[in-house]
Amino acid sequence: MMRRRVAIMDSDPAGKIWSEWYAWHPVSPIDDSVFWLETVYRRESPEGLWQYRSFRPEFERQQALTCIPICPGA
């Protein structure tokens, strides 16, 4: 599988770069709900931990939330 690097600059004053990454295990982006088996962006925090973001527009986030069943297994 080929991974491409994406330089997305956040409003972070340090100008850290987010890399495209395939979430092969569940991750919780700082701007969205849980992602698993989907593409997200990640960078290393100053503490050495991974931070994840989806960079999805708000309307896509809301649309995804409406697809979640109220009752598990429904």
PDB file of N, CA, C and O in Angstrom, chain B, residues numbered from 101:
ATOM      1  N   MET B 101       0.841  -1.176   0.000  1.00  0.00           N
ATOM      2  CA  MET B 101       0.000   0.000   0.000  1.00  0.00           C
ATOM      3  C   MET B 101       0.891   1.245   0.000  1.00  0.00           C
ATOM      4  O   MET B 101       1.841   1.339   0.777  1.00  0.00           O
ATOM      5  N   MET B 102       0.586   2.159  -0.843  1.00  0.00           N
ATOM      6  CA  MET B 102       1.388   3.369  -0.985  1.00  0.00           C
ATOM      7  C   MET B 102       0.779   4.503  -0.166  1.00  0.00           C
ATOM      8  O   MET B 102      -0.401   4.822  -0.317  1.00  0.00           O
ATOM      9  N   ARG B 103       1.583   5.106   0.695  1.00  0.00           N
ATOM     10  CA  ARG B 103       1.113   6.246   1.490  1.00  0.00           C
ATOM     11  C   ARG B 103       1.706   7.513   0.913  1.00  0.00           C
ATOM     12  O   ARG B 103       2.899   7.569   0.614  1.00  0.00           O
ATOM     13  N   ARG B 104       0.884   8.518   0.758  1.00  0.00           N
ATOM     14  CA  ARG B 104       1.408   9.787   0.273  1.00  0.00           C
ATOM     15  C   ARG B 104       1.422  10.781   1.425  1.00  0.00           C
ATOM     16  O   ARG B 104       0.559  10.745   2.302  1.00  0.00           O
ATOM     17  N   ARG B 105       2.390  11.647   1.413  1.00  0.00           N
ATOM     18  CA  ARG B 105       2.522  12.671   2.445  1.00  0.00           C
ATOM     19  C   ARG B 105       1.722  13.898   2.032  1.00  0.00           C
ATOM     20  O   ARG B 105       1.778  14.331   0.881  1.00  0.00           O
ATOM     21  N   VAL B 106       0.995  14.439   2.960  1.00  0.00           N
ATOM     22  CA  VAL B 106       0.203  15.629   2.694  1.00  0.00           C
ATOM     23  C   VAL B 106       0.626  16.697   3.688  1.00  0.00           C
ATOM     24  O   VAL B 106       0.652  16.460   4.896  1.00  0.00           O
ATOM     25  N   ALA B 107       0.949  17.849   3.184  1.00  0.00           N
ATOM     26  CA  ALA B 107       1.353  18.946   4.058  1.00  0.00           C
ATOM     27  C   ALA B 107       0.154  19.850   4.298  1.00  0.00           C
ATOM     28  O   ALA B 107      -0.159  20.711   3.476  1.00  0.00           O
ATOM     29  N   ILE B 108      -0.508  19.653   5.413  1.00  0.00           N
ATOM     30  CA  ILE B 108      -1.643  20.492   5.792  1.00  0.00           C
ATOM     31  C   ILE B 108      -1.203  21.316   6.986  1.00  0.00           C
ATOM     32  O   ILE B 108      -0.901  20.778   8.051  1.00  0.00           O
ATOM     33  N   MET B 109      -1.170  22.602   6.800  1.00  0.00           N
ATOM     34  CA  MET B 109      -0.752  23.473   7.883  1.00  0.00           C
ATOM     35  C   MET B 109      -1.970  23.858   8.701  1.00  0.00           C
ATOM     36  O   MET B 109      -2.962  24.348   8.161  1.00  0.00           O
ATOM     37  N   ASP B 110      -1.894  23.640   9.982  1.00  0.00           N
ATOM     38  CA  ASP B 110      -2.965  24.000  10.899  1.00  0.00           C
ATOM     39  C   ASP B 110      -2.734  25.447  11.329  1.00  0.00           C
ATOM     40  O   ASP B 110      -1.711  26.044  10.994  1.00  0.00           O
ATOM     41  N   SER B 111      -3.681  26.003  12.066  1.00  0.00           N
ATOM     42  CA  SER B 111      -3.518  27.362  12.572  1.00  0.00           C
ATOM     43  C   SER B 111      -2.543  27.386  13.748  1.00  0.00           C
ATOM     44  O   SER B 111      -2.370  28.423  14.389  1.00  0.00           O
ATOM     45  N   ASP B 112      -1.920  26.274  14.025  1.00  0.00           N
ATOM     46  CA  ASP B 112      -0.937  26.149  15.088  1.00  0.00           C
ATOM     47  C   ASP B 112       0.257  27.061  14.780  1.00  0.00           C
ATOM     48  O   ASP B 112       0.811  26.999  13.682  1.00  0.00           O
ATOM     49  N   PRO B 113       0.658  27.905  15.735  1.00  0.00           N
ATOM     50  CA  PRO B 113       1.769  28.816  15.468  1.00  0.00           C
ATOM     51  C   PRO B 113       3.080  28.093  15.173  1.00  0.00           C
ATOM     52  O   PRO B 113       3.952  28.648  14.504  1.00  0.00           O
ATOM     53  N   ALA B 114       3.230  26.867  15.659  1.00  0.00           N
ATOM     54  CA  ALA B 114       4.455  26.120  15.395  1.00  0.00           C
ATOM     55  C   ALA B 114       4.489  25.625  13.956  1.00  0.00           C
ATOM     56  O   ALA B 114       5.551  25.247  13.462  1.00  0.00           O
ATOM     57  N   GLY B 115       3.334  25.619  13.268  1.00  0.00           N
ATOM     58  CA  GLY B 115       3.278  25.211  11.870  1.00  0.00           C
ATOM     59  C   GLY B 115       3.588  23.745  11.656  1.00  0.00           C
ATOM     60  O   GLY B 115       4.249  23.385  10.681  1.00  0.00           O
ATOM     61  N   LYS B 116       3.121  22.900  12.550  1.00  0.00           N
ATOM     62  CA  LYS B 116       3.380  21.469  12.423  1.00  0.00           C
ATOM     63  C   LYS B 116       2.610  20.898  11.243  1.00  0.00           C
ATOM     64  O   LYS B 116       1.536  21.391  10.899  1.00  0.00           O
ATOM     65  N   ILE B 117       3.152  19.874  10.630  1.00  0.00           N
ATOM     66  CA  ILE B 117       2.564  19.285   9.434  1.00  0.00           C
ATOM     67  C   ILE B 117       1.771  18.035   9.787  1.00  0.00           C
ATOM     68  O   ILE B 117       2.233  17.196  10.560  1.00  0.00           O
ATOM     69  N   TRP B 118       0.567  17.913   9.213  1.00  0.00           N
ATOM     70  CA  TRP B 118      -0.287  16.739   9.379  1.00  0.00           C
ATOM     71  C   TRP B 118      -0.003  15.784   8.229  1.00  0.00           C
ATOM     72  O   TRP B 118       0.083  16.216   7.079  1.00  0.00           O
ATOM     73  N   SER B 119       0.144  14.493   8.515  1.00  0.00           N
ATOM     74  CA  SER B 119       0.382  13.472   7.497  1.00  0.00           C
ATOM     75  C   SER B 119      -0.857  12.622   7.325  1.00  0.00           C
ATOM     76  O   SER B 119      -1.528  12.286   8.301  1.00  0.00           O
ATOM     77  N   GLU B 120      -1.166  12.267   6.074  1.00  0.00           N
ATOM     78  CA  GLU B 120      -2.293  11.381   5.807  1.00  0.00           C
ATOM     79  C   GLU B 120      -1.941   9.996   6.335  1.00  0.00           C
ATOM     80  O   GLU B 120      -0.818   9.525   6.157  1.00  0.00           O
ATOM     81  N   TRP B 121      -2.913   9.340   6.991  1.00  0.00           N
ATOM     82  CA  TRP B 121      -2.671   8.042   7.611  1.00  0.00           C
ATOM     83  C   TRP B 121      -3.949   7.226   7.582  1.00  0.00           C
ATOM     84  O   TRP B 121      -5.033   7.765   7.808  1.00  0.00           O
ATOM     85  N   TYR B 122      -3.837   5.930   7.307  1.00  0.00           N
ATOM     86  CA  TYR B 122      -4.995   5.037   7.284  1.00  0.00           C
ATOM     87  C   TYR B 122      -5.187   4.462   8.681  1.00  0.00           C
ATOM     88  O   TYR B 122      -4.309   3.768   9.193  1.00  0.00           O
ATOM     89  N   ALA B 123      -6.323   4.744   9.297  1.00  0.00           N
ATOM     90  CA  ALA B 123      -6.595   4.308  10.679  1.00  0.00           C
ATOM     91  C   ALA B 123      -6.954   2.828  10.694  1.00  0.00           C
ATOM     92  O   ALA B 123      -8.127   2.471  10.586  1.00  0.00           O
ATOM     93  N   TRP B 124      -5.958   1.974  10.826  1.00  0.00           N
ATOM     94  CA  TRP B 124      -6.197   0.527  10.860  1.00  0.00           C
ATOM     95  C   TRP B 124      -6.631   0.062  12.241  1.00  0.00           C
ATOM     96  O   TRP B 124      -6.967  -1.109  12.420  1.00  0.00           O
ATOM     97  N   HIS B 125      -6.629   0.949  13.210  1.00  0.00           N
ATOM     98  CA  HIS B 125      -7.214   0.690  14.534  1.00  0.00           C
ATOM     99  C   HIS B 125      -8.041   1.924  14.901  1.00  0.00           C
ATOM    100  O   HIS B 125      -7.781   3.003  14.368  1.00  0.00           O
ATOM    101  N   PRO B 126      -9.027   1.801  15.793  1.00  0.00           N
ATOM    102  CA  PRO B 126      -9.876   2.953  16.132  1.00  0.00           C
ATOM    103  C   PRO B 126      -9.065   4.112  16.724  1.00  0.00           C
ATOM    104  O   PRO B 126      -8.250   3.916  17.625  1.00  0.00           O
ATOM    105  N   VAL B 127      -9.299   5.306  16.208  1.00  0.00           N
ATOM    106  CA  VAL B 127      -8.672   6.522  16.728  1.00  0.00           C
ATOM    107  C   VAL B 127      -9.755   7.576  16.924  1.00  0.00           C
ATOM    108  O   VAL B 127     -10.795   7.546  16.265  1.00  0.00           O
ATOM    109  N   SER B 128      -9.501   8.496  17.829  1.00  0.00           N
ATOM    110  CA  SER B 128     -10.459   9.562  18.116  1.00  0.00           C
ATOM    111  C   SER B 128      -9.835  10.908  17.737  1.00  0.00           C
ATOM    112  O   SER B 128      -9.058  11.468  18.511  1.00  0.00           O
ATOM    113  N   PRO B 129     -10.170  11.431  16.550  1.00  0.00           N
ATOM    114  CA  PRO B 129      -9.627  12.729  16.144  1.00  0.00           C
ATOM    115  C   PRO B 129     -10.074  13.848  17.090  1.00  0.00           C
ATOM    116  O   PRO B 129     -11.137  13.760  17.705  1.00  0.00           O
ATOM    117  N   ILE B 130      -9.267  14.884  17.199  1.00  0.00           N
ATOM    118  CA  ILE B 130      -9.589  15.993  18.098  1.00  0.00           C
ATOM    119  C   ILE B 130     -10.747  16.830  17.579  1.00  0.00           C
ATOM    120  O   ILE B 130     -11.313  17.629  18.324  1.00  0.00           O
ATOM    121  N   ASP B 131     -11.109  16.657  16.302  1.00  0.00           N
ATOM    122  CA  ASP B 131     -12.183  17.460  15.717  1.00  0.00           C
ATOM    123  C   ASP B 131     -13.369  16.630  15.235  1.00  0.00           C
ATOM    124  O   ASP B 131     -14.209  17.144  14.496  1.00  0.00           O
ATOM    125  N   ASP B 132     -13.460  15.366  15.632  1.00  0.00           N
ATOM    126  CA  ASP B 132     -14.507  14.500  15.080  1.00  0.00           C
ATOM    127  C   ASP B 132     -14.735  13.310  16.009  1.00  0.00           C
ATOM    128  O   ASP B 132     -14.145  13.223  17.086  1.00  0.00           O
ATOM    129  N   SER B 133     -15.607  12.392  15.571  1.00  0.00           N
ATOM    130  CA  SER B 133     -15.869  11.180  16.346  1.00  0.00           C
ATOM    131  C   SER B 133     -14.871  10.090  15.941  1.00  0.00           C
ATOM    132  O   SER B 133     -13.940  10.358  15.182  1.00  0.00           O
ATOM    133  N   VAL B 134     -15.055   8.890  16.430  1.00  0.00           N
ATOM    134  CA  VAL B 134     -14.112   7.788  16.207  1.00  0.00           C
ATOM    135  C   VAL B 134     -14.011   7.425  14.726  1.00  0.00           C
ATOM    136  O   VAL B 134     -15.020   7.345  14.026  1.00  0.00           O
ATOM    137  N   PHE B 135     -12.789   7.209  14.264  1.00  0.00           N
ATOM    138  CA  PHE B 135     -12.511   6.749  12.903  1.00  0.00           C
ATOM    139  C   PHE B 135     -11.841   5.390  12.985  1.00  0.00           C
ATOM    140  O   PHE B 135     -11.006   5.143  13.855  1.00  0.00           O
ATOM    141  N   TRP B 136     -12.221   4.511  12.066  1.00  0.00           N
ATOM    142  CA  TRP B 136     -11.608   3.185  12.001  1.00  0.00           C
ATOM    143  C   TRP B 136     -11.720   2.700  10.573  1.00  0.00           C
ATOM    144  O   TRP B 136     -12.798   2.761   9.980  1.00  0.00           O
ATOM    145  N   LEU B 137     -10.634   2.225  10.017  1.00  0.00           N
ATOM    146  CA  LEU B 137     -10.558   1.767   8.630  1.00  0.00           C
ATOM    147  C   LEU B 137     -10.933   2.882   7.656  1.00  0.00           C
ATOM    148  O   LEU B 137     -11.614   2.656   6.656  1.00  0.00           O
ATOM    149  N   GLU B 138     -10.473   4.083   7.974  1.00  0.00           N
ATOM    150  CA  GLU B 138     -10.688   5.267   7.141  1.00  0.00           C
ATOM    151  C   GLU B 138      -9.410   6.099   7.164  1.00  0.00           C
ATOM    152  O   GLU B 138      -8.532   5.877   7.998  1.00  0.00           O
ATOM    153  N   THR B 139      -9.312   7.040   6.261  1.00  0.00           N
ATOM    154  CA  THR B 139      -8.154   7.927   6.219  1.00  0.00           C
ATOM    155  C   THR B 139      -8.364   9.107   7.160  1.00  0.00           C
ATOM    156  O   THR B 139      -9.407   9.760   7.134  1.00  0.00           O
ATOM    157  N   VAL B 140      -7.363   9.369   7.986  1.00  0.00           N
ATOM    158  CA  VAL B 140      -7.337  10.537   8.862  1.00  0.00           C
ATOM    159  C   VAL B 140      -5.965  11.189   8.691  1.00  0.00           C
ATOM    160  O   VAL B 140      -5.137  10.714   7.914  1.00  0.00           O
ATOM    161  N   TYR B 141      -5.735  12.259   9.409  1.00  0.00           N
ATOM    162  CA  TYR B 141      -4.439  12.928   9.397  1.00  0.00           C
ATOM    163  C   TYR B 141      -3.874  12.890  10.810  1.00  0.00           C
ATOM    164  O   TYR B 141      -4.615  12.997  11.787  1.00  0.00           O
ATOM    165  N   ARG B 142      -2.562  12.738  10.911  1.00  0.00           N
ATOM    166  CA  ARG B 142      -1.946  12.682  12.235  1.00  0.00           C
ATOM    167  C   ARG B 142      -0.636  13.458  12.247  1.00  0.00           C
ATOM    168  O   ARG B 142      -0.004  13.684  11.215  1.00  0.00           O
ATOM    169  N   ARG B 143      -0.256  13.858  13.464  1.00  0.00           N
ATOM    170  CA  ARG B 143       1.035  14.489  13.707  1.00  0.00           C
ATOM    171  C   ARG B 143       1.442  14.144  15.128  1.00  0.00           C
ATOM    172  O   ARG B 143       0.613  13.737  15.941  1.00  0.00           O
ATOM    173  N   GLU B 144       2.706  14.307  15.415  1.00  0.00           N
ATOM    174  CA  GLU B 144       3.203  14.018  16.758  1.00  0.00           C
ATOM    175  C   GLU B 144       3.121  15.286  17.601  1.00  0.00           C
ATOM    176  O   GLU B 144       3.546  16.361  17.177  1.00  0.00           O
ATOM    177  N   SER B 145       2.568  15.140  18.801  1.00  0.00           N
ATOM    178  CA  SER B 145       2.450  16.281  19.708  1.00  0.00           C
ATOM    179  C   SER B 145       3.805  16.545  20.371  1.00  0.00           C
ATOM    180  O   SER B 145       4.701  15.705  20.291  1.00  0.00           O
ATOM    181  N   PRO B 146       3.964  17.691  21.019  1.00  0.00           N
ATOM    182  CA  PRO B 146       5.222  17.969  21.726  1.00  0.00           C
ATOM    183  C   PRO B 146       5.541  16.930  22.809  1.00  0.00           C
ATOM    184  O   PRO B 146       6.703  16.728  23.161  1.00  0.00           O
ATOM    185  N   GLU B 147       4.491  16.271  23.334  1.00  0.00           N
ATOM    186  CA  GLU B 147       4.690  15.245  24.364  1.00  0.00           C
ATOM    187  C   GLU B 147       5.083  13.899  23.765  1.00  0.00           C
ATOM    188  O   GLU B 147       5.351  12.952  24.505  1.00  0.00           O
ATOM    189  N   GLY B 148       5.122  13.798  22.445  1.00  0.00           N
ATOM    190  CA  GLY B 148       5.484  12.547  21.791  1.00  0.00           C
ATOM    191  C   GLY B 148       4.310  11.628  21.506  1.00  0.00           C
ATOM    192  O   GLY B 148       4.512  10.480  21.112  1.00  0.00           O
ATOM    193  N   LEU B 149       3.074  12.114  21.699  1.00  0.00           N
ATOM    194  CA  LEU B 149       1.875  11.315  21.429  1.00  0.00           C
ATOM    195  C   LEU B 149       1.309  11.703  20.068  1.00  0.00           C
ATOM    196  O   LEU B 149       1.536  12.814  19.590  1.00  0.00           O
ATOM    197  N   TRP B 150       0.570  10.783  19.445  1.00  0.00           N
ATOM    198  CA  TRP B 150      -0.062  11.085  18.162  1.00  0.00           C
ATOM    199  C   TRP B 150      -1.348  11.864  18.374  1.00  0.00           C
ATOM    200  O   TRP B 150      -2.138  11.539  19.260  1.00  0.00           O
ATOM    201  N   GLN B 151      -1.558  12.893  17.562  1.00  0.00           N
ATOM    202  CA  GLN B 151      -2.817  13.637  17.501  1.00  0.00           C
ATOM    203  C   GLN B 151      -3.439  13.331  16.147  1.00  0.00           C
ATOM    204  O   GLN B 151      -2.740  13.239  15.139  1.00  0.00           O
ATOM    205  N   TYR B 152      -4.763  13.173  16.132  1.00  0.00           N
ATOM    206  CA  TYR B 152      -5.468  12.844  14.893  1.00  0.00           C
ATOM    207  C   TYR B 152      -6.499  13.918  14.579  1.00  0.00           C
ATOM    208  O   TYR B 152      -7.083  14.511  15.485  1.00  0.00           O
ATOM    209  N   ARG B 153      -6.722  14.168  13.276  1.00  0.00           N
ATOM    210  CA  ARG B 153      -7.767  15.085  12.802  1.00  0.00           C
ATOM    211  C   ARG B 153      -8.386  14.495  11.556  1.00  0.00           C
ATOM    212  O   ARG B 153      -7.739  13.756  10.814  1.00  0.00           O
ATOM    213  N   SER B 154      -9.649  14.829  11.332  1.00  0.00           N
ATOM    214  CA  SER B 154     -10.316  14.341  10.128  1.00  0.00           C
ATOM    215  C   SER B 154     -10.353  15.398   9.032  1.00  0.00           C
ATOM    216  O   SER B 154     -10.366  15.057   7.849  1.00  0.00           O
ATOM    217  N   PHE B 155     -10.371  16.668   9.402  1.00  0.00           N
ATOM    218  CA  PHE B 155     -10.499  17.781   8.473  1.00  0.00           C
ATOM    219  C   PHE B 155     -11.779  17.676   7.641  1.00  0.00           C
ATOM    220  O   PHE B 155     -11.838  18.196   6.527  1.00  0.00           O
ATOM    221  N   ARG B 156     -12.815  16.999   8.182  1.00  0.00           N
ATOM    222  CA  ARG B 156     -14.102  16.923   7.476  1.00  0.00           C
ATOM    223  C   ARG B 156     -14.878  18.205   7.725  1.00  0.00           C
ATOM    224  O   ARG B 156     -14.824  18.755   8.825  1.00  0.00           O
ATOM    225  N   PRO B 157     -15.605  18.695   6.714  1.00  0.00           N
ATOM    226  CA  PRO B 157     -16.455  19.875   6.929  1.00  0.00           C
ATOM    227  C   PRO B 157     -17.568  19.551   7.930  1.00  0.00           C
ATOM    228  O   PRO B 157     -17.942  18.391   8.103  1.00  0.00           O
ATOM    229  N   GLU B 158     -18.085  20.576   8.574  1.00  0.00           N
ATOM    230  CA  GLU B 158     -19.117  20.398   9.607  1.00  0.00           C
ATOM    231  C   GLU B 158     -20.345  19.662   9.078  1.00  0.00           C
ATOM    232  O   GLU B 158     -20.895  18.815   9.782  1.00  0.00           O
ATOM    233  N   PHE B 159     -20.790  19.962   7.860  1.00  0.00           N
ATOM    234  CA  PHE B 159     -21.988  19.295   7.343  1.00  0.00           C
ATOM    235  C   PHE B 159     -21.756  17.795   7.145  1.00  0.00           C
ATOM    236  O   PHE B 159     -22.689  17.008   7.307  1.00  0.00           O
ATOM    237  N   GLU B 160     -20.523  17.381   6.795  1.00  0.00           N
ATOM    238  CA  GLU B 160     -20.228  15.948   6.670  1.00  0.00           C
ATOM    239  C   GLU B 160     -20.234  15.273   8.041  1.00  0.00           C
ATOM    240  O   GLU B 160     -20.680  14.133   8.170  1.00  0.00           O
ATOM    241  N   ARG B 161     -19.742  15.972   9.065  1.00  0.00           N
ATOM    242  CA  ARG B 161     -19.774  15.412  10.426  1.00  0.00           C
ATOM    243  C   ARG B 161     -21.204  15.207  10.887  1.00  0.00           C
ATOM    244  O   ARG B 161     -21.542  14.163  11.445  1.00  0.00           O
ATOM    245  N   GLN B 162     -22.049  16.212  10.650  1.00  0.00           N
ATOM    246  CA  GLN B 162     -23.455  16.105  11.052  1.00  0.00           C
ATOM    247  C   GLN B 162     -24.161  14.990  10.295  1.00  0.00           C
ATOM    248  O   GLN B 162     -24.966  14.262  10.876  1.00  0.00           O
ATOM    249  N   GLN B 163     -23.874  14.850   9.019  1.00  0.00           N
ATOM    250  CA  GLN B 163     -24.485  13.796   8.210  1.00  0.00           C
ATOM    251  C   GLN B 163     -24.075  12.418   8.726  1.00  0.00           C
ATOM    252  O   GLN B 163     -24.903  11.509   8.776  1.00  0.00           O
ATOM    253  N   ALA B 164     -22.818  12.253   9.106  1.00  0.00           N
ATOM    254  CA  ALA B 164     -22.350  10.975   9.640  1.00  0.00           C
ATOM    255  C   ALA B 164     -23.029  10.657  10.969  1.00  0.00           C
ATOM    256  O   ALA B 164     -23.343   9.498  11.242  1.00  0.00           O
ATOM    257  N   LEU B 165     -23.258  11.681  11.801  1.00  0.00           N
ATOM    258  CA  LEU B 165     -23.914  11.457  13.091  1.00  0.00           C
ATOM    259  C   LEU B 165     -25.362  11.012  12.929  1.00  0.00           C
ATOM    260  O   LEU B 165     -25.867  10.246  13.749  1.00  0.00           O
ATOM    261  N   THR B 166     -26.032  11.481  11.886  1.00  0.00           N
ATOM    262  CA  THR B 166     -27.430  11.080  11.682  1.00  0.00           C
ATOM    263  C   THR B 166     -27.544   9.633  11.216  1.00  0.00           C
ATOM    264  O   THR B 166     -28.622   9.045  11.303  1.00  0.00           O
ATOM    265  N   CYS B 167     -26.462   9.055  10.728  1.00  0.00           N
ATOM    266  CA  CYS B 167     -26.472   7.660  10.264  1.00  0.00           C
ATOM    267  C   CYS B 167     -26.215   6.668  11.395  1.00  0.00           C
ATOM    268  O   CYS B 167     -26.354   5.461  11.196  1.00  0.00           O
ATOM    269  N   ILE B 168     -25.843   7.157  12.577  1.00  0.00           N
ATOM    270  CA  ILE B 168     -25.576   6.266  13.711  1.00  0.00           C
ATOM    271  C   ILE B 168     -26.908   5.830  14.308  1.00  0.00           C
ATOM    272  O   ILE B 168     -27.723   6.678  14.669  1.00  0.00           O
ATOM    273  N   PRO B 169     -27.146   4.513  14.419  1.00  0.00           N
ATOM    274  CA  PRO B 169     -28.423   4.057  14.988  1.00  0.00           C
ATOM    275  C   PRO B 169     -28.548   4.428  16.464  1.00  0.00           C
ATOM    276  O   PRO B 169     -27.564   4.417  17.203  1.00  0.00           O
ATOM    277  N   ILE B 170     -29.761   4.753  16.879  1.00  0.00           N
ATOM    278  CA  ILE B 170     -30.017   5.099  18.278  1.00  0.00           C
ATOM    279  C   ILE B 170     -29.882   3.862  19.152  1.00  0.00           C
ATOM    280  O   ILE B 170     -29.352   3.929  20.261  1.00  0.00           O
ATOM    281  N   CYS B 171     -30.359   2.749  18.654  1.00  0.00           N
ATOM    282  CA  CYS B 171     -30.317   1.487  19.385  1.00  0.00           C
ATOM    283  C   CYS B 171     -29.210   0.609  18.794  1.00  0.00           C
ATOM    284  O   CYS B 171     -29.257   0.299  17.604  1.00  0.00           O
ATOM    285  N   PRO B 172     -28.212   0.197  19.595  1.00  0.00           N
ATOM    286  CA  PRO B 172     -27.147  -0.652  19.061  1.00  0.00           C
ATOM    287  C   PRO B 172     -27.720  -1.920  18.420  1.00  0.00           C
ATOM    288  O   PRO B 172     -28.622  -2.558  18.962  1.00  0.00           O
ATOM    289  N   GLY B 173     -27.181  -2.257  17.277  1.00  0.00           N
ATOM    290  CA  GLY B 173     -27.636  -3.448  16.572  1.00  0.00           C
ATOM    291  C   GLY B 173     -28.800  -3.192  15.642  1.00  0.00           C
ATOM    292  O   GLY B 173     -29.260  -4.112  14.964  1.00  0.00           O
ATOM    293  N   ALA B 174     -29.294  -1.950  15.593  1.00  0.00           N
ATOM    294  CA  ALA B 174     -30.447  -1.632  14.732  1.00  0.00           C
ATOM    295  C   ALA B 174     -30.026  -1.506  13.291  1.00  0.00           C
ATOM    296  O   ALA B 174     -30.860  -1.242  12.424  1.00  0.00           O
TER     297      ALA B 174
END
